[in-house]
Amino acid sequence: MSRLLPKLSQYFRPRLIDAMRDYNKARFSTDITAGITVGVIALPLAIAFAIASGAKPEAGIFTAIIAGFIISALGGSRVQIGGPTGAFIVIVYGIIMQYGYANLLICTMMAGVMLVLMGALRMGNLIKFFPRPLIIGFTSGIAVLIILSQVKEFFGLQIETMPAEFSHKLQAIYHAANTVDFLTLLLAATSALFIWFYPKAWAQKLPSPIVALVLGTVVVALFNLPVETIGSRFGGIPQGLPTFDPPEFTFATLRHLFAPAMTIALLGAIESLLSAAVADGMIDDKHDPNQELIAQGIANIVTPFFGGLPATGAIARTATNVRSGATSPVSGIVHALTLLVIVLIAAPLAVYIPLATLSAILLIVAINMGEWEGFRTLHKYPKSDSAVLVVTFLLTVIFDLTVAVEVGMFIAILFFIKRITDLTHVSVAEESPQADDSEATLMRKGVPPGVMVYRVFGALFFGAADKLETILAETHTEPEVLILKMNEVISMDASALHTLEHLLGKLRKHGKHLILCGPHTQPYFLMHQAGFFDRIGVENVTANLDDALIRAKALLK
């Protein structure tokens, strides 16, 4: 056991442990202040996210409490705040509409297992390979869908159930356009304008969402306004601790839930690590991405047992946590405990909370969530990046996030392959404008008749391997000896090696020779491991051009 613990600590080391080493009363005091501040902000957001997702308001609060506690206690970031987020609204709503709430809980647990595996397999750093235009595209697409989903509550439209699909949403809104409730619209619009123009100087001590929520609730309660509230739709929020209620499932349904579970895991991983990276920049720190994924996974495994929603790192709440002075995961734990205390004490007051004010809060969240600057500067991007951004955005809005990410990544990969291929060149060395003076002089003085030197530059992989075919077309009658300068080939794959073997075979078929000059580290080990050096002959692999020319002269004798 004593031997196992040090190995286990390499894979599971929460930042809370490191933060406690030099912890003191001053830091504890600022962490408590930050935690309470974020907890108050998280309350209206958790309720709004749950209702917009098609769940009961307490599901969002319990998620913020349980997942928020676990992510802070076990996570790889010092200041990350976890809980339900706006990015999940569209996904969760679609899953509930198609599979039901019970299967959403199963999807969340499956996603949690996937996240734990991703962290255990050290896949946290792979998230950085998602191109920025892809992230801008689906983030902005989700923001548009959130705005669209709140039209019903914002305008008080008489729509029994808002459809999950984009086109059906538009149809439902169109057919209900004449049912606008002007009192609801007035309350929602006033709340949105209040939040939008709320003085930033006050936001540090009195966050705008909670002020808008309190004011909207007081107005509805005092004047007994006939608008829909949490009490009229849900009967209020239970006052007490969340109850342990394991979801029921059958193995037959798991295969149908794999795709939505993967979507939750993928989005959760991307958003949590993006949030942690933003926090790193604010506090000059470095989070552990794999530990963060493990914590996110555990949170999403545990939360469904209490009826909770998918959870991930919340960028806005994490930023607020930092600006409030947070120094350790203790602030995130305090944030969760603050929400718990509020539920235990003030839950009965939630019956007066107007859904119009919650929709206004979500509207502002969605507007701030969308990265609209990316669209305004679209003309400044390379066309390939612009295409990835626009396609991902449209597919997210019209279809769903899974299709958008899959297609967006496919397009991004194709453009990346083309870009790298364009950077790979195969040219006659003495005609290369990039040849240095010593090489050019050597080429003029030392290359005997019947010998040709080609310079290969860049990455030789399946997308660029055909460029070696240009050499094959020139080897029917000459040269007698072909030298490939490979010191500038930084990478090589099996496709390029196959083409190289084809080139060697064709040269030998015509009684000619191939010499490799100065192969780089990765190509060298690939060719050595594949046994290519045995086929070409180690004497025909030289360290530099001088040795290659000496070997060429020997072959011509």
LOMARTI-279285 format. One record per residue (C-alpha): residue in one letter; x, y, z; residue number from 1. Coordinates in Angstrom, 2 decimals. Each point is the difference from the previous one (the first is absolute). Layout:
# residues N
- type, east, north, up, seq
- a, X, Y, Z, NUM
...
//
This chain:
# residues 557
- type, east, north, up, seq
- m, 0.00, 0.00, 0.00, 1
- s, 2.85, 2.38, 0.85, 2
- r, 1.41, -0.54, -3.49, 3
- l, -3.36, 0.56, -1.67, 4
- l, -0.71, 3.41, 1.57, 5
- p, 2.92, 1.87, -1.63, 6
- k, -0.98, -1.40, -3.41, 7
- l, -3.65, 0.88, 0.60, 8
- s, 0.97, 3.57, 0.93, 9
- q, 1.48, 0.44, -3.49, 10
- y, -3.44, -0.54, -1.51, 11
- f, -2.22, 1.44, 2.72, 12
- r, 1.24, 3.12, 1.76, 13
- p, -2.67, 2.66, 0.63, 14
- r, 1.25, 3.59, 0.17, 15
- l, -1.70, 0.30, 3.39, 16
- i, 2.86, -2.03, 1.50, 17
- d, 2.65, 2.36, -1.36, 18
- a, -2.03, 3.07, 0.98, 19
- m, -0.06, -1.06, 3.66, 20
- r, 3.79, 0.03, 0.34, 21
- d, 0.39, 3.73, 0.60, 22
- y, -3.61, 0.77, 0.89, 23
- n, -0.69, 2.71, 2.61, 24
- k, -2.81, 2.01, 1.56, 25
- a, 0.32, 2.88, -2.49, 26
- r, -0.48, -2.32, -2.97, 27
- f, -2.83, -1.81, 1.75, 28
- s, -1.77, 3.32, 0.56, 29
- t, 0.22, 1.03, -3.66, 30
- d, -1.05, -3.48, -1.13, 31
- i, -3.12, 0.16, 2.16, 32
- t, -0.91, 3.42, -1.41, 33
- a, 0.57, -1.19, -3.58, 34
- g, -1.94, -3.22, 0.59, 35
- i, -3.03, 1.77, 1.43, 36
- t, 0.02, 2.49, -2.88, 37
- v, 0.12, -2.73, -2.64, 38
- g, -2.58, -2.06, 1.85, 39
- v, -2.47, 2.88, -0.08, 40
- i, 0.65, 0.53, -3.72, 41
- a, -0.34, -3.73, -0.70, 42
- l, -3.49, -0.22, 1.52, 43
- p, -2.03, 1.74, -2.74, 44
- l, 2.19, -1.52, -2.71, 45
- a, -0.46, -3.54, 1.32, 46
- i, -3.77, 0.46, 0.13, 47
- a, -0.14, 1.60, -3.47, 48
- f, 2.22, -2.66, -1.59, 49
- a, -2.12, -2.80, 1.43, 50
- i, -3.33, 1.45, -1.13, 51
- a, 1.37, 0.80, -3.47, 52
- s, 1.28, -3.58, -0.24, 53
- g, -3.47, -1.39, 0.63, 54
- a, 0.72, -1.05, 3.59, 55
- k, -1.30, 1.13, 3.39, 56
- p, 1.78, 2.98, 1.60, 57
- e, 1.33, -2.07, 2.90, 58
- a, 1.90, -2.20, -2.46, 59
- g, 2.18, 2.97, -0.92, 60
- i, 0.55, 0.99, 3.63, 61
- f, 0.89, -3.52, 1.12, 62
- t, 2.40, -0.29, -2.95, 63
- a, 1.71, 3.24, 1.00, 64
- i, 0.29, -1.19, 3.61, 65
- i, 1.20, -3.58, -0.55, 66
- a, 2.00, 0.38, -3.20, 67
- g, 1.35, 3.38, 1.11, 68
- f, 1.32, -1.55, 3.21, 69
- i, 1.56, -3.03, -1.70, 70
- i, 1.62, 1.98, -2.84, 71
- s, 1.60, 2.43, 2.46, 72
- a, 1.08, -2.69, 2.45, 73
- l, 1.45, -2.42, -2.55, 74
- g, 0.78, 2.20, -3.02, 75
- g, 3.27, 1.03, -1.60, 76
- s, -0.60, 3.77, 0.15, 77
- r, 0.35, 2.23, 3.04, 78
- v, -2.97, 2.22, -0.80, 79
- q, -2.29, -1.93, -2.36, 80
- i, -3.73, 0.20, 0.79, 81
- g, -2.09, -2.89, -1.28, 82
- g, -3.71, -0.48, -0.48, 83
- p, -2.71, 0.12, -2.65, 84
- t, 0.80, 2.31, -2.91, 85
- g, -1.79, 1.63, -2.90, 86
- a, 1.92, -2.09, -2.52, 87
- f, -1.84, -3.13, 1.14, 88
- i, -3.51, 1.47, -0.29, 89
- v, -0.61, -0.95, -3.63, 90
- i, 1.57, -3.45, 0.35, 91
- v, -1.80, -0.88, 3.24, 92
- y, -3.35, 1.26, -1.31, 93
- g, 0.36, -2.11, -3.13, 94
- i, 0.88, -3.12, 1.99, 95
- i, -2.95, 0.48, 2.35, 96
- m, -2.39, 0.50, -2.92, 97
- q, 1.26, -3.08, -1.84, 98
- y, 0.92, -2.43, 2.78, 99
- g, -1.61, 1.30, 3.18, 100
- y, 1.50, 1.34, 3.23, 101
- a, 0.93, -3.42, 1.39, 102
- n, 2.17, -0.71, -3.03, 103
- l, 1.59, 3.46, 0.29, 104
- l, 1.27, -1.09, 3.40, 105
- i, 1.44, -3.16, -1.58, 106
- c, 1.61, 2.08, -2.77, 107
- t, 1.58, 2.27, 2.61, 108
- m, 1.44, -2.95, 1.90, 109
- m, 1.35, -1.53, -3.21, 110
- a, 1.57, 3.35, -0.89, 111
- g, 1.54, 0.10, 3.47, 112
- v, 1.62, -3.39, -0.54, 113
- m, 1.34, 1.20, -3.36, 114
- l, 1.48, 3.11, 1.61, 115
- v, 1.71, -2.03, 2.72, 116
- l, 1.49, -2.30, -2.65, 117
- m, 1.18, 3.01, -2.02, 118
- g, 1.75, 1.38, 3.05, 119
- a, 1.47, -3.36, 1.05, 120
- l, 1.32, -0.54, -3.53, 121
- r, 1.65, 3.46, 0.12, 122
- m, -2.10, 1.37, -2.83, 123
- g, -0.49, 3.43, 1.55, 124
- n, 2.54, 1.66, -2.26, 125
- l, -1.73, -1.33, -3.13, 126
- i, -2.77, 2.57, 0.42, 127
- k, 2.40, 2.70, -1.18, 128
- f, -0.08, -1.60, -3.45, 129
- f, -3.55, 1.26, -0.51, 130
- p, 0.45, 3.00, -2.32, 131
- r, -1.14, 3.37, 1.28, 132
- p, -2.44, 0.65, -2.91, 133
- l, -1.76, -3.27, 0.86, 134
- i, -0.44, 1.07, 3.63, 135
- i, -1.23, 3.47, -1.01, 136
- g, -2.45, -1.58, -2.44, 137
- f, -1.71, -2.41, 2.36, 138
- t, 0.12, 2.37, 2.99, 139
- s, -1.74, 2.74, -1.98, 140
- g, -2.44, -2.54, -1.46, 141
- i, -0.96, -1.17, 3.49, 142
- a, -0.48, 3.64, 1.03, 143
- v, -2.45, 0.52, -2.88, 144
- l, -1.93, -3.11, 0.99, 145
- i, -0.19, 1.16, 3.64, 146
- i, -1.39, 3.35, -1.13, 147
- l, -2.53, -1.79, -2.19, 148
- s, -1.00, -2.32, 2.85, 149
- q, -0.80, 2.98, 2.23, 150
- v, -2.37, 1.70, -2.44, 151
- k, -2.95, -1.86, 1.56, 152
- e, 0.70, 1.17, 3.56, 153
- f, 1.18, 3.48, -1.01, 154
- f, -3.14, 0.80, -1.98, 155
- g, -2.38, -2.16, 2.02, 156
- l, -1.04, -2.00, -3.07, 157
- q, -2.65, -2.70, 0.33, 158
- i, 2.14, -2.97, -1.07, 159
- e, -0.71, -3.18, 1.94, 160
- t, 3.39, -1.60, -0.67, 161
- m, 2.83, 1.61, -1.91, 162
- p, 1.31, -2.50, -2.61, 163
- a, 3.66, -0.99, 0.08, 164
- e, 0.70, 0.31, -3.74, 165
- f, 0.95, 3.39, -1.46, 166
- s, -2.58, 0.03, -2.81, 167
- h, -2.79, -1.17, 2.29, 168
- k, 0.93, 2.72, 2.50, 169
- l, -0.40, 2.64, -2.69, 170
- q, -3.35, -1.44, -1.03, 171
- a, -1.27, -0.08, 3.58, 172
- i, 1.06, 3.60, 0.60, 173
- y, -1.57, 1.11, -3.28, 174
- h, -3.34, -1.63, 0.75, 175
- a, -0.07, 1.43, 3.54, 176
- a, 1.10, 3.52, -0.97, 177
- n, -3.49, 1.39, 0.62, 178
- t, -0.04, -1.25, 3.62, 179
- v, 2.58, 2.46, 1.37, 180
- d, -0.64, 0.94, 3.64, 181
- f, 0.97, 3.68, 0.20, 182
- l, 0.35, 0.03, 3.79, 183
- t, 2.45, -2.91, -0.19, 184
- l, 1.84, 1.71, -2.84, 185
- l, 0.21, 3.25, 1.98, 186
- l, 1.40, -1.78, 3.06, 187
- a, 2.50, -2.02, -2.07, 188
- a, 1.16, 3.00, -2.04, 189
- t, 0.39, 2.17, 3.12, 190
- s, 2.00, -2.74, 1.71, 191
- a, 2.26, -0.45, -3.05, 192
- l, 0.63, 3.74, -0.33, 193
- f, 0.70, 0.24, 3.73, 194
- i, 2.62, -2.76, -0.20, 195
- w, 1.53, 1.38, -3.21, 196
- f, 0.42, 3.56, 1.31, 197
- y, 0.75, -0.95, 3.59, 198
- p, 3.03, 2.04, 1.22, 199
- k, 3.15, -2.11, -0.07, 200
- a, 1.22, 1.75, 3.13, 201
- w, -2.85, -1.58, 1.97, 202
- a, 0.31, -3.46, -1.51, 203
- q, 2.87, -1.03, 2.29, 204
- k, -2.13, 0.21, 3.15, 205
- l, -3.51, -0.34, -1.45, 206
- p, -0.04, -2.14, -3.17, 207
- s, -2.58, 1.14, -2.55, 208
- p, -1.75, -3.40, -0.46, 209
- i, -0.80, -0.36, 3.69, 210
- v, -1.13, 3.65, 0.29, 211
- a, -2.27, -0.40, -3.05, 212
- l, -1.38, -3.26, 1.40, 213
- v, -0.77, 1.57, 3.40, 214
- l, -1.60, 3.10, -1.51, 215
- g, -2.07, -2.03, -2.47, 216
- t, -1.15, -2.35, 2.78, 217
- v, -0.92, 2.90, 2.33, 218
- v, -1.99, 1.76, -2.74, 219
- v, -1.94, -3.16, -0.87, 220
- a, -0.71, -0.79, 3.67, 221
- l, -1.01, 3.56, 1.01, 222
- f, -2.24, 0.75, -2.94, 223
- n, -1.18, -3.59, -0.49, 224
- l, 0.81, 0.21, -3.71, 225
- p, -1.66, -2.69, -2.15, 226
- v, 3.24, -1.34, -1.49, 227
- e, 1.35, -3.51, 0.11, 228
- t, 2.29, -0.76, 2.95, 229
- i, 1.91, -2.98, 1.36, 230
- g, -2.90, -0.56, 2.38, 231
- s, -2.69, 0.01, -2.69, 232
- r, 1.90, -2.40, -2.26, 233
- f, 2.02, -2.21, 2.36, 234
- g, -1.62, 0.56, 3.39, 235
- g, 3.23, 1.43, 1.44, 236
- i, 3.36, -1.42, 1.00, 237
- p, 0.27, -2.72, 2.67, 238
- q, 1.46, 1.22, 3.28, 239
- g, 2.54, -2.56, 1.07, 240
- l, 2.92, -2.16, -1.04, 241
- p, -0.05, -1.80, -3.36, 242
- t, -1.15, -3.60, 0.31, 243
- f, 1.98, -2.97, -1.24, 244
- d, -1.99, -1.56, -2.84, 245
- p, 1.99, -2.33, -2.32, 246
- p, -1.33, 0.15, -3.58, 247
- e, -1.30, -3.22, -1.51, 248
- f, 1.42, -1.25, -3.26, 249
- t, 0.33, -3.05, -2.18, 250
- f, 3.02, -1.02, -2.02, 251
- a, -2.17, -0.09, -3.11, 252
- t, -0.43, 3.77, 0.10, 253
- l, 3.69, 0.80, 0.49, 254
- r, 0.91, -0.40, -3.67, 255
- h, -2.58, 2.63, -0.96, 256
- l, 1.38, 2.41, 2.60, 257
- f, 3.66, -0.31, -0.96, 258
- a, -0.08, 2.84, -2.57, 259
- p, -1.71, 2.58, 2.26, 260
- a, 2.25, -1.05, 2.89, 261
- m, 3.05, 0.57, -2.18, 262
- t, -1.35, 3.44, -0.91, 263
- i, -0.34, 0.89, 3.69, 264
- a, 3.49, -1.29, 0.76, 265
- l, 1.56, 1.82, -2.95, 266
- l, -1.65, 3.32, 0.76, 267
- g, 0.69, -0.37, 3.71, 268
- a, 3.68, -0.66, -0.65, 269
- i, 0.38, 2.92, -2.40, 270
- e, -1.86, 2.52, 2.14, 271
- s, 1.61, -1.00, 3.30, 272
- l, 3.54, 0.14, -1.40, 273
- l, -0.69, 3.28, -1.81, 274
- s, -1.30, 1.42, 3.27, 275
- a, 3.06, -1.26, 1.89, 276
- a, 2.28, 1.51, -2.65, 277
- v, -1.76, 3.38, 0.35, 278
- a, 0.48, -0.23, 3.76, 279
- d, 3.70, -0.79, -0.48, 280
- g, 0.44, 3.23, -1.91, 281
- m, -1.73, 1.98, 2.75, 282
- i, 2.03, -1.40, 2.92, 283
- d, 3.25, -0.89, -1.81, 284
- d, -0.33, -3.70, 0.77, 285
- k, 0.01, -3.33, -1.83, 286
- h, -2.83, -2.46, 0.48, 287
- d, 0.25, -3.78, -0.31, 288
- p, -2.32, -0.84, -2.92, 289
- n, -0.09, -3.73, 0.70, 290
- q, -0.85, 0.46, 3.67, 291
- e, -2.69, 2.49, -1.03, 292
- l, -1.56, -2.56, -2.35, 293
- i, 0.01, -2.63, 2.74, 294
- a, -1.75, 2.39, 2.39, 295
- q, -2.54, 0.99, -2.65, 296
- g, -0.64, -3.68, -0.66, 297
- i, -0.52, -0.88, 3.66, 298
- a, -2.38, 2.95, 0.39, 299
- n, -2.08, -1.16, -2.97, 300
- i, -0.09, -3.56, 1.34, 301
- v, -1.18, 1.05, 3.46, 302
- t, -2.43, 2.84, -0.84, 303
- p, -2.59, -2.16, -1.87, 304
- f, -0.52, -2.06, 3.16, 305
- f, -1.60, 3.15, 1.42, 306
- g, -1.94, 0.94, -3.15, 307
- g, 2.60, 2.48, -1.22, 308
- l, 0.95, 1.24, -3.45, 309
- p, 3.31, -0.20, -1.90, 310
- a, 2.64, 2.28, 1.49, 311
- t, 3.20, 1.58, -1.19, 312
- g, 2.26, 2.96, 0.69, 313
- a, -1.83, 3.32, -0.25, 314
- i, 2.10, 2.74, -1.57, 315
- a, -2.04, 2.98, 1.25, 316
- r, -0.28, -1.28, 3.58, 317
- t, 3.68, -0.99, 0.02, 318
- a, 0.98, 3.50, -1.16, 319
- t, -2.22, 1.52, 2.69, 320
- n, 1.63, -2.28, 2.56, 321
- v, 3.44, 1.27, -0.99, 322
- r, -1.06, 3.65, -0.03, 323
- s, -1.49, -0.49, 3.47, 324
- g, 3.41, -0.97, 1.34, 325
- a, -0.08, -3.82, -0.03, 326
- t, 3.37, -1.64, 0.68, 327
- s, -0.84, -3.70, 0.32, 328
- p, -2.70, -2.65, -0.59, 329
- v, -1.39, 0.91, 3.42, 330
- s, -1.93, 2.84, -1.66, 331
- g, -1.73, -2.50, -2.31, 332
- i, -0.91, -2.18, 2.98, 333
- v, -1.40, 3.06, 1.82, 334
- h, -2.00, 0.84, -3.16, 335
- a, -1.67, -3.42, 0.16, 336
- l, -0.69, 0.30, 3.73, 337
- t, -1.46, 3.48, -0.50, 338
- l, -2.51, -1.39, -2.49, 339
- l, -0.88, -2.78, 2.45, 340
- v, -0.66, 2.50, 2.80, 341
- i, -2.18, 2.12, -2.30, 342
- v, -2.08, -3.06, -0.95, 343
- l, -0.42, -1.05, 3.63, 344
- i, -1.07, 3.49, 1.11, 345
- a, -1.56, 1.90, -2.90, 346
- a, -1.50, -2.69, -2.26, 347
- p, -3.66, 0.96, 0.76, 348
- l, 0.60, 3.51, -1.43, 349
- a, 0.79, -1.49, -3.42, 350
- v, -3.69, -0.42, -0.78, 351
- y, -0.16, 3.70, -0.92, 352
- i, 2.96, -0.02, -2.39, 353
- p, -1.33, 1.03, -3.45, 354
- l, 1.06, -2.09, -2.96, 355
- a, 0.17, 3.19, -2.07, 356
- t, 2.88, 1.29, 2.14, 357
- l, 1.78, -3.34, -0.25, 358
- s, -0.36, 0.10, -3.79, 359
- a, 1.51, 3.51, 0.01, 360
- i, 2.97, -1.28, 2.00, 361
- l, 0.49, -2.84, -2.49, 362
- l, -0.31, 2.40, -2.93, 363
- i, 2.89, 2.10, 1.33, 364
- v, 2.01, -3.15, 0.76, 365
- a, -0.47, -1.19, -3.60, 366
- i, 0.94, 3.38, -1.46, 367
- n, 3.19, 0.06, 2.08, 368
- m, 0.67, -3.65, -0.81, 369
- g, 0.02, 0.45, -3.77, 370
- e, 3.35, 1.00, -1.47, 371
- w, -1.46, 2.47, -2.47, 372
- e, 3.33, 1.76, -0.55, 373
- g, 1.08, -3.07, -1.97, 374
- f, -2.71, 0.69, -2.57, 375
- r, 0.84, 3.70, -0.25, 376
- t, 3.63, -0.83, -0.77, 377
- l, -0.83, -2.97, -2.23, 378
- h, 1.46, 1.71, -3.08, 379
- k, 3.38, 0.19, 1.74, 380
- y, 0.21, -3.78, 0.49, 381
- p, 1.44, -2.43, -2.54, 382
- k, -2.83, -1.37, -2.14, 383
- s, 0.45, -3.45, 1.49, 384
- d, -0.52, 1.27, 3.56, 385
- s, -2.98, 2.09, -1.08, 386
- a, -1.57, -3.07, -1.62, 387
- v, 0.45, -2.08, 3.16, 388
- l, -1.54, 2.75, 2.15, 389
- v, -3.03, 0.61, -2.22, 390
- v, -0.73, -3.68, -0.69, 391
- t, 0.30, -0.92, 3.69, 392
- f, -2.26, 2.90, 0.99, 393
- l, -2.71, -0.86, -2.54, 394
- l, 0.07, -3.73, 0.76, 395
- t, -0.22, 0.69, 3.75, 396
- v, -3.05, 2.20, -0.49, 397
- i, -1.80, -2.07, -2.64, 398
- f, 0.94, -3.54, 1.08, 399
- d, 1.90, -0.65, 3.25, 400
- l, 3.37, 0.33, 1.67, 401
- t, 1.13, -3.55, -0.78, 402
- v, -0.45, 0.43, -3.75, 403
- a, 1.55, 3.47, 0.15, 404
- v, 3.15, -1.13, 1.81, 405
- e, 0.42, -3.11, -2.15, 406
- v, -0.39, 1.86, -3.30, 407
- g, 1.94, 3.02, 1.25, 408
- m, 2.93, -2.15, 1.11, 409
- f, -0.07, -1.90, -3.30, 410
- i, 0.16, 3.24, -2.00, 411
- a, 2.69, 1.40, 2.29, 412
- i, 2.10, -3.15, -0.45, 413
- l, -0.35, 0.13, -3.78, 414
- f, 1.11, 3.63, -0.09, 415
- f, 2.87, -0.78, 2.38, 416
- i, 1.19, -2.84, -2.23, 417
- k, -0.13, 2.28, -3.04, 418
- r, 1.89, 2.74, 1.85, 419
- i, 2.76, -2.36, 1.10, 420
- t, 0.10, -1.56, -3.46, 421
- d, 0.51, 3.41, -1.59, 422
- l, 2.99, 0.55, 2.29, 423
- t, 1.70, -3.20, -1.18, 424
- h, 2.33, 0.43, -2.98, 425
- v, 2.10, -2.35, -2.11, 426
- s, 2.39, 1.84, -2.33, 427
- v, 3.37, -0.32, -1.71, 428
- a, 2.50, 1.23, 2.60, 429
- e, 2.15, 2.11, -2.31, 430
- e, -3.09, 1.82, -1.25, 431
- s, -1.42, 0.59, 3.48, 432
- p, -0.15, 3.66, 0.90, 433
- q, 0.27, -1.03, 3.66, 434
- a, 3.32, -1.83, -0.43, 435
- d, 2.77, 1.63, 2.01, 436
- d, 3.22, 1.26, -1.66, 437
- s, 2.16, -2.94, 1.09, 438
- e, -2.48, -2.50, -1.41, 439
- a, -0.33, 1.88, -3.28, 440
- t, 3.80, 0.16, -0.38, 441
- l, 0.34, -3.67, 0.83, 442
- m, -2.71, -0.88, -2.50, 443
- r, 1.77, 1.88, -2.77, 444
- k, 3.46, -1.45, 0.69, 445
- g, -0.61, -3.48, 1.37, 446
- v, -2.98, -1.61, -1.74, 447
- p, 1.19, -2.40, -2.69, 448
- p, -2.01, -0.70, -3.17, 449
- g, -2.77, -2.54, 0.52, 450
- v, -0.67, 1.12, 3.60, 451
- m, -2.99, 2.13, 0.99, 452
- v, -0.66, 1.46, 3.45, 453
- y, -3.52, 0.73, 1.14, 454
- r, -0.81, 2.09, 3.06, 455
- v, -3.04, -1.17, 2.00, 456
- f, -1.51, 2.53, 2.40, 457
- g, -2.89, -0.26, 2.49, 458
- a, -2.06, -2.94, 1.21, 459
- l, -0.26, -3.11, -2.13, 460
- f, -3.34, -1.59, 0.83, 461
- f, -2.96, -1.49, -1.86, 462
- g, -1.14, 3.43, -1.18, 463
- a, 3.38, 0.92, -1.47, 464
- a, 1.54, -3.37, -0.85, 465
- d, -1.11, 0.32, -3.62, 466
- k, 2.50, 2.84, -0.40, 467
- l, 2.71, -2.64, -0.13, 468
- e, -1.75, -1.28, -3.12, 469
- t, 1.40, 3.04, -1.82, 470
- i, 3.40, -1.62, 0.40, 471
- l, -1.19, -3.32, -1.41, 472
- a, -0.95, 1.68, -3.27, 473
- e, 3.59, 1.19, -0.47, 474
- t, 1.83, -3.26, 0.63, 475
- h, -0.65, -1.91, -3.24, 476
- t, 3.38, 0.74, -1.57, 477
- e, 1.79, 2.10, 2.56, 478
- p, 1.38, 0.54, 2.52, 479
- e, 2.17, -3.02, 0.69, 480
- v, 0.10, 0.99, 3.67, 481
- l, -2.77, 1.92, 1.74, 482
- i, 0.86, 1.78, 3.26, 483
- l, -2.82, 1.13, 2.26, 484
- k, 0.99, 2.74, 2.46, 485
- m, -2.29, -0.81, 2.95, 486
- n, 1.47, 2.12, 2.78, 487
- e, -2.98, 2.36, -0.27, 488
- v, -2.66, -2.72, 0.17, 489
- i, -1.37, 0.41, 3.53, 490
- s, -2.50, -2.86, -0.10, 491
- m, -0.88, -3.02, -2.08, 492
- d, -2.77, -2.61, 0.03, 493
- a, -0.62, -3.47, -1.44, 494
- s, -1.50, 1.38, -3.24, 495
- a, 3.13, 2.01, -0.73, 496
- l, 2.17, -3.01, 0.88, 497
- h, -2.00, -2.12, -2.43, 498
- t, 0.54, 2.58, -2.75, 499
- l, 3.71, 0.05, 0.83, 500
- e, 0.14, -3.78, -0.31, 501
- h, -1.77, 0.28, -3.36, 502
- l, 2.61, 2.53, -1.11, 503
- l, 2.82, -2.32, 1.12, 504
- g, -1.57, -2.95, -1.81, 505
- k, -0.41, 1.90, -3.25, 506
- l, 3.58, 1.31, 0.08, 507
- r, 1.39, -3.48, 0.59, 508
- k, -2.18, -1.40, -2.74, 509
- h, 1.86, 2.32, -2.39, 510
- g, 3.38, -0.76, 1.57, 511
- k, 0.21, 3.32, 1.83, 512
- h, 0.67, 1.02, 3.57, 513
- l, -1.58, 1.98, 2.85, 514
- i, 1.91, 1.78, 2.76, 515
- l, -1.58, 1.63, 3.04, 516
- c, 1.84, 2.98, 1.41, 517
- g, -0.32, 1.13, 3.65, 518
- p, -3.42, -1.37, 0.95, 519
- h, -1.50, 1.73, 3.04, 520
- t, -0.68, -1.80, 3.30, 521
- q, -3.63, -1.10, -0.48, 522
- p, 0.38, -1.08, -3.66, 523
- y, 3.27, -1.76, 0.90, 524
- f, -1.57, -2.12, 2.74, 525
- l, -3.07, -0.76, -2.12, 526
- m, 2.10, -1.27, -2.90, 527
- h, 2.29, -1.91, 2.33, 528
- q, -2.90, -1.64, 1.85, 529
- a, -1.74, -0.91, -3.27, 530
- g, 3.17, -1.66, -1.32, 531
- f, 0.38, 2.45, -2.89, 532
- f, 3.70, 0.50, 0.69, 533
- d, 0.56, -3.72, -0.52, 534
- r, -1.66, 0.24, -3.41, 535
- i, 1.76, 3.14, -1.14, 536
- g, 3.30, -0.97, 1.66, 537
- v, 1.45, 1.92, 2.96, 538
- e, 2.89, 1.16, -2.19, 539
- n, -2.55, 1.95, -2.03, 540
- v, -1.14, 2.02, 3.03, 541
- t, 2.44, 2.82, 0.66, 542
- a, 0.31, 2.74, 2.60, 543
- n, 0.65, 2.90, -2.37, 544
- l, 0.18, 1.01, -3.65, 545
- d, 3.79, -0.39, -0.20, 546
- d, -0.24, -3.68, 0.99, 547
- a, -2.96, -0.47, -2.36, 548
- l, 2.02, 1.31, -2.95, 549
- i, 2.95, -2.23, 0.90, 550
- r, -2.33, -3.01, 0.10, 551
- a, -1.58, 1.04, -3.33, 552
- k, 3.42, 0.16, -1.69, 553
- a, 0.79, -3.47, 1.34, 554
- l, -3.24, -1.39, -1.46, 555
- l, 0.78, 1.50, -3.42, 556
- k, 3.33, -1.81, -0.31, 557
//
